[in-house]
Amino acid sequence: MIPALTTEGQRLGANSVAWSTGRLMQILGAATAGGLIGLVVTGAAFALSAATFLLSTAFLARLVIPSQAG
């Protein structure tokens, strides 16, 4: 989506933000998962993880792709 939503001049910055945000979420997600597993049983932690994947899928299904994206 980044190439469809940005100009050539904006692309490097947009890719940098996207990559950095992805790494930050991996770090925070791992820490959150470790804390959650420590506080509740493992099964509940995995159920919550599955629920977040379903929520992400619902958001992606509603994503509107701009016509210029081809």
C-alpha positions in Angstrom: 0.0 0.0 0.0 2.9 2.4 0.6 3.7 2.9 -3.1 0.1 3.5 -3.8 -0.3 6.1 -1.1 2.9 8.0 -1.3 5.0 9.9 -3.8 8.5 8.9 -4.8 9.9 11.5 -2.4 7.8 10.3 0.5 8.5 6.6 0.0 11.8 6.3 1.9 10.4 8.0 5.0 7.1 6.0 4.8 9.0 2.7 4.6 11.3 3.8 7.5 8.3 4.6 9.7 6.5 1.3 8.7 9.6 -0.8 9.4 10.4 1.0 12.7 6.7 0.6 13.9 6.8 -3.1 13.0 9.9 -3.7 15.1 8.5 -1.7 18.0 5.3 -3.7 18.0 7.3 -6.9 18.0 9.2 -5.8 21.1 6.1 -4.5 22.9 4.1 -7.6 21.8 6.7 -10.0 23.2 6.9 -8.2 26.5 3.1 -8.0 26.8 2.7 -11.7 26.0 5.4 -12.7 28.5 3.6 -10.6 31.2 0.2 -12.0 30.2 1.5 -15.6 30.4 3.0 -14.9 33.8 -0.3 -13.5 35.1 -2.8 -16.0 33.6 -2.7 -19.5 32.3 -1.1 -20.1 28.9 -4.4 -21.2 27.3 -6.0 -17.8 28.1 -3.0 -16.0 26.7 -3.2 -17.9 23.4 -7.0 -17.3 23.2 -6.4 -13.6 23.6 -3.8 -13.8 20.8 -6.2 -15.6 18.5 -8.8 -13.0 19.2 -6.4 -10.2 18.2 -5.7 -12.0 14.9 -9.5 -12.2 14.3 -9.8 -8.5 15.0 -7.0 -7.7 12.7 -8.6 -9.8 10.0 -11.9 -7.9 10.4 -10.0 -4.6 10.0 -8.2 -5.7 6.9 -11.4 -7.0 5.3 -12.8 -3.5 5.7 -9.7 -1.8 4.2 -10.5 0.2 1.1 -7.7 0.1 -1.6 -7.5 3.3 -3.6 -8.3 3.0 -7.3 -4.9 4.3 -8.3 -3.3 1.2 -6.6 -4.4 -0.9 -9.5 
